[in-house]
């Protein structure tokens, strides 16, 4: 931030930033605020850059493919095919 005019008696500047609604702005396909979902998104962010195999389990319609796509899109193999 740059001030146009700096008064001689200015001692400091306080900047306030509004907290983002989500701590995972790069995961825009997955939305929600529950604690289990936040834990899942933390795992996505942690596991994506690794060379680990991930097994996603869950009932039909729970979003397994969204999570898999998010991991793939953030991995070093993101340029390869998503299988």
N, C-alpha and C positions, 0 to 999 in steps of 0.2 A: 504494500500500500504506500502510496506517495502522497504527501500533503502538499497542497498548492501553496499555502502560506503557513509558515511556522512561527507562531507567536513566541516571543522571547521567554515568556513565563511557562511555556509548555513543558511539563515534567515527564509525561509519558502518554502513551496511547493504549487504550484497551480495545481489543477486537473481540467480538463475540460471534461464534459460528453456531448455527443451528445444527443440532445432531441429525444425521441422516436417518430416515425411517428404517433403513436396513443397514446392517453392517456388511452386507454382501452385495454391493451394487453391481458387481459383475455377474451375479446369478439372477438375471432378470426373468428367466423362464419359470423360476420357482418362487412363489410368493407365500407369505405366511408369517405369523408372529409367535407361534407356540414354542415352548422350550424344546420339545423333541425335534421339531423342524430346525431350530437354531443349532442343535447338536449335530444333526445330519449335515447341515450346510458347512459347519466347521470341519467335519470329516471330509466333505467333498473338496474343500480348499486345501486340506492337508494331504490327501491321498493323490490328488490330480498330478502334481509334479513328480511323483515317484514312479518307479517301474514295477509297481505291485499289481497283482491280479485282484480284482474286486468281484465278489459274489453278492449280487443284490437279490434279496428274497422279499416276497410280499404278495398279497392277494392282487387279483386283477383290478386295475384301475387305481392303484396306490401311487403311481408316478415313478415306477422303477426306470422306465425308459428316459424320463426327464432327468433323473439323477445320473444315469449312465451317460447321457448326452452331455451333461454339465461336466462330468469328470473328463470325458474325451476332449471336449472343447478347450479345456484348461491344461491338457497334458502335453508333453513334448511330441506326442504322436498325432496332434490335432490335424496335421496336413494329410495323414493317411485316412483310409476309409473307416467309417464308423460301422462296426459289425455287430 
